[in-house]
């Protein structure tokens, strides 16, 4: 990923937060001699420095995904930045965003109980805390049958790089005007980008 020095994100806590919050990722590998991508939710284990997820078994990307380096892309919030928000109008539009690229190797997980534990963790992460849905309530034979339709993976992280393009190269006045412009919209992404600009740029 092209990362100018002033946009390089080294705040590991923020990187971890983004991976967990924007966990629907893009997994890219070589399949049949060409780049191939699958979009899927991934669970981040910070202590083990790995990601967990699963393919549909019918998705043949998993068949040759071992013994190669893969790329996982996590896309955080992003927003169009309008020159109309700034008092200096002799400018052009741009885009503010956070993006994280993770490289690693893949192991296929075949142990039935480990697969079940990963699936349970995934459901726990995404279900509302007040939800009454739990995998443990499913018929074991039904769940076992459903597990046969997936291939569970572990991605061992070998490299992580992150880019936060959030106006670091603008003046403080421009940064404040952009944050104000973002906050005056009703779009959720814009609100998130404004929050991130404050965090990264050090505004209270």
N, C-alpha and C positions, 0 to 999 in steps of 0.2 A: 504494500500500500504506500502511495506517495504521501509522505508526512513532512511538510516544512517544519523546521525546528520549533517555531513558536506555536504550532498546533499539536505538538506531540503531547500526549496525555500520559503522565507518569503517576498520577494519583491512584494507587492500587485499590484503595477503598472505593473510590468512585467507579473504577473499572468493574470491580466485583458487584457493586450495586446495579450497574447497567446490565451486566450479564444475567443477573437474577431477575431484574424487572422486565427486560426485553428478551426473554428466553426463547422466543420463536425464531430460530436461526436458519441459516442456509448452509448446508453441508455440501462441499464440492470435492469431488475426486475424479480420477481418470477411470472411465468405464468404456470398455471396447475401443480404447485408443482415442477417446475424445473427452473433454470436460463434461461432467454430469452433475447436476445439482438436485438436492432434495430439501424441501422446507419442512422443518420439524422442531418441536419443542425439545430443549435439552436441559438437563439438570446439572448444575455446577457443584462439584464437591471441592471446596477450596482447600481443605486439608490434604487431600490426595492429588490435587491439581489434575482433575479429570472431568469429563463430561459424560453423562449417560443419556441414552435415548433409544429409540427403536425404529426400524424400517417396517413397512408392510413386506411380508415375505415375497409377495409378487413383484416388488420393486427390485430389479436385478442389480442395482448399484452395490448392494452388500456383498455380492458374490465375488468381486475382485477388489474389495476396499482394503483388505489387509495387505501388508508388505508395501505400502506406499504412504506418502505424506498427504494428509487431507487438509483442507482449509475450511474453517467454520467462520461465518460472518454474522455478527450480532449488530443489528442496526438500531441505534437509539433514536430519540426524538430528533426531528429535523424540521426546519422552517425556511420559507422564502423570506428574505430580508429586503424590504422595500426602501429605496432611496428617499421616498416621500416622508419617512419617519425622521429624517435628519435635516437639520437646518442648512447643512452644506449640500446643496442639490446637485453639484457637479460630481456625481458619483454614478455607479452602475449597480444593478441588483446583484445579490449574492445569495448563498445558502448557508445556514448554520446547522451544524449537526455533530453527533458523536457516532463513531463507528469503531468496532473492535474486531480485529482479525486474530483468530487462533489457529495455530498449526499443530498437528499431532499425528499420532498413529492410532490405529483402531484394532481393538480386540473384540471378537464375537463372544457374547456371554451365552452359555448353553445351560448352565445349572438352573433348574426349574425354580428353586426357592429364591435364588438371587434375582432372577427375572421378576418373580412375583414381588419381591421387596422393592425393586426399582419402579415397577408399575404402581405400587402402593404409594411410594414417595411422590410420584408424579401426580396422582389423583389428589393426594393431600395438599400439594402445592397449589393446584389450580381450583379445587373445589372451595366454595365459600365455607369458612369455619363453622357456620351454622347449618351447613348442608347435612342431610341425613344419609347421603350416599357414601358407602364404603365398599371397597372390593371384598372385604371379609364377609359381607352379607350375600355375595353371589354364590351360587351353587359351585362347589369346587370342580366338578366335572365340566361345567360350562366354562369356567375361567380357564381351566387347563386346555380346553379346546380352542378358546380364543387366543391363548398364548402360542399355539401352533401356527397361527397366521402372522406372526411377527418375528423379527430378528432383532434381538437386543444387543446394543453396542456400548462399548466403553472407549472414549477417546482420551488417550494419554497426551496431555498438553506438553509440547516441546518448545513452543514459542508463542508469545502473546504481544500484540502491538495495538495501540489505541490512538485514535485521532479525535481531537475535540476542536472543531473549527467554530469558535464562539466569539469572534471579534477581538482576539488578543492583539491583533495588529492595528486596531482602531484607537483613536484617542479616547480618553475617559469620557469626554462629553458625548462622543459618538456612541460609545457603549451604553451610556445611560439613555440616550434617545432611542436606541434600538430596543433596549429592554422595555422601555415605556411603550413603544409601538407594538411590541409583541403582547404585552400585558393588556393593551386596549382592544385586542381581538378576542373572539369567543372560542377560538380553536384550541383544543386541548394540547396539540403538539406545540403551538406557539407558547402557551403557558409553561410547558415543560422546559422548552428551550430557554425561556426567560429565567426560570429557576436555576438551570444549569449555568447560564452566563453569570448569574450572581455568585454561585458557588465557586466556579473556576476563576472568575476575575476578582473575587474577594470583596464583593459588595455585600453589605449587611442586609 
